[in-house]
Amino acid sequence: MPIIITLITGLLGWGLYWFFRLDGLDWLRAHFDAKRRDKRLRLSQEARERAAANTLVDARDAALALMIKFGSIGGSLLPAAETVIDEAARDVFGYGPNFAEKRVFAGFVARNTPSFGVLFREVAPLLDKALAPEERAQLVTLLERVAAAAGGVTPEREAAVEEVRTRLMPARRP
């Protein structure tokens, strides 16, 4: 028993010596500072990813940005998909003379958002609040048309459409 107490006392003494006389305190400070710095960096990165999507205040602009980002899943936006998006912006969204500036703005938001999922999660509350159920169904149909024009439905695009469908058009309960 006295040997165990001696060993524990020696280890405790060595720990205190390391902490106060060697670099133990500095090591702990550096460790916790690094953790704090990493957390701030992660939060900053997440805010930067969401910044472009947070500039959207109109549901039509959000839908246009979603369509552009959706068309570019898995590569660049094909001309056929651009045509479908432009027709939808003119005919369905009714932009008229503001079409060019709205298209450029939506393209900016789509380019500066890292993925379709991030963009959709940021604009989903806006779409929930502003769109009627028929308009939500129309948005899903437009996304499917863009997928067909952008080279077909891929697993990534199918997953994105399913995410939109489940979030914007929840199943009705009897």
N, C-alpha and C positions, 0 to 999 in steps of 0.2 A: 504494500500500500504506500509506504513512504517513497518508493521508486516512482510510482505513478504520479504522485503529487510533485515530485521533483521534476519529472518530465513535463508535466502540464505547466508548472511554474516557469521552467526554462523556455518552453514554446511561447507562453504568454509574454515573458520578458523579451524574447527575440522579436515577437510581433510588435510590441510597443517600441522597441528600438528601431525596427524597420520603419514603422509609421512616423515616428517623430524625428529621428536622426538621419535616416537614409531618405529615399525619395517616395515613401509610401503616401504621404499626404499629397504630394505633387501628382503622383500616379492616379490617385483617386479623383483629384480635381480634373485632370486631363481626361480621364475616362468619362466622367459625368458631363464635362463640357462637350466632348465629342458626341455623346448621345443627344444632348440638347441641340447641337448644331445639325446633326442628322435629321432630327425631328423638324426643325425650322426649314431645312432644305426640302424635305419631303412635302411639307405643307405649302411651301412656295411653289414647288413644281405642280402640285395639284391645283393651286389657284391659277397658275399660268395656263394649264390645260383647259380650265373652265372659263377663262377670261373672255375669249371670243364668243363663246356660246351665251354668256351672260349679257352680251350687248343686244340680244334679240328681245324685242318687246312686242312684236306683232306675230300672230300665229301664222300668217301667210309667209312671212320672211323665214320663220322657223321651219315651216314645211318645205320651202324652197331649198334651204340649206341642208335639210335632211335628205332631200332627193338628190342633191349634188353629191353629198358625202356617200350616199348609198350607191350611186352610179360608179363611184370611184373605188369601191371595195374591191380589193384584189388587183388593182392596177389603175391606169389613168382612165378618165372619163371618155368614152368613145363618142364620135360625132352623132351616131344614131341616138344614143342616150341623151346627148345634149339637145337634140331636136325634140325629143319627147318632153324633156324638162322645160324647154323654152315654150313649147305649145301649151303645156299645163300652166305655166306662169302667165301667159297671155289670156288663155281661154278660161281656165278654172279660177285662177287667183284674181284675174281682172286688173292687172297692173297698168295697162294702157301706156301712157307716155312715160311713166316712171319705171318701165321695164328694165332699161339698161342699168340704172343705178341700183335697183333692187337685186338684179342678177349679179352684179359685181360685189355688192355687200354680202349676199348669200354665199358666193364663191369664196370670199375672204374668210367668212366664218367657217366654212367647210374645210378650207385648207389649213386653218390655224387650230383646228380641233384634232387631237391625235387619232380618234377612232369614232366610228358611227355610234358605238355604245355610249361613249362619253357625251357626245352631242345629244343623243336622244334622251339620256337621263337628265341632262340639264334643261332641255326644252319640253319634256313631258308634262310638267305641271302647267306650263303655259298652254299647251295643246289641250290638256284636260279641261282647263277653265274656259278656253275660247271656242273650241269646236263642238258642234252638235254631233250626235251619234252618226248621222248620215255623212257628215264631213270627215269624221274619223275613218269610216269605212271607205270613203273616197280616197283618203290619203293612203290607205293600205293598197287600194287598187292602183293608184299612181306609182307607188313603189314597185309593185309587181310589173307594171308596164316598163318602168325604167330598167328593172332587172332583165326583162326580155330583150330590151334594146341594147343593153350593155354586155351582151354575150351570153345571156341565159342565167338560169338560177343556179348558183353555186351553193355549197353548204354554208358558207359565211353569209351570203345574202339571204338564204332561207332562214338561218338563225336570227338575222336582223329583222326580217319581216315578222317572224314569230314573236320576237320581243316587242315589236310595235303593236302587233295584234293583241297580245295578252295584256299589255299595259293600257292601251287606248280603248279596247273593246272587250272588257271583261265579260265572262259568261253570265248570262242572267239566271237568277235562281227562281225556281217555280214557287 
